[in-house]
Amino acid sequence: MAGNRTLAIIKPDAFGAGKAGKIIAHLEAQGFKLVCAKVTHMTVAEAGAFYAVHKGRPFYDELVAFMSSAPCMPMVLEKSDAVAAYRTAIGATDPAEAAEGTVRKLYAESKGRNAVHGSDSDENARIEGTFFFGSAALV
């Protein structure tokens, strides 16, 4: 059974450009409920730990540097089949390939500065939510 909560992050590019409110409003209009959120400035070590699954990939170092470069806004969202619904709502990683009306089409700058992070599975949503908010966030 698919979970009803997922972890989302408004990345430093979108947060710093003042797009957080627009992104949250866009998601709420699609039926997502904001369960919890916070603003944080991850250290290099924290960003490295969060994205450890990508260690060794060509984009890892750049991603860690970017995610630790400025504040971001992790949040837990709730909706039926939350992970799949959120991934549809945000669109393709590259905004040039994202569907019209998706978060990335509307607010992302590029493939590397793509406005938001989204969990890719219910298991990763639990792991990622716990990273930022503790185990109670995804219960």
Sequence and secondary structure as in RCSB ss.txt:
>XXXX:A:sequence
MAGNRTLAIIKPDAFGAGKAGKIIAHLEAQGFKLVCAKVTHMTVAEAGAFYAVHKGRPFYDELVAFMSSAPCMPM
VLEKSDAVAAYRTAIGATDPAEAAEGTVRKLYAESKGRNAVHGSDSDENARIEGTFFFGSAALV
>XXXX:A:secstr
   SEEEEEE HHHHHTT HHHHHHHHHHTT EEEEE  B   HHHHHHHTGGGTTSTTHHHHHHHHTSS BEEE
EEE TTHHHHHHHHH  SSTTTS TTSHHHHH  SSSS SEEE SSHHHHHHHHHHHH GGGG 
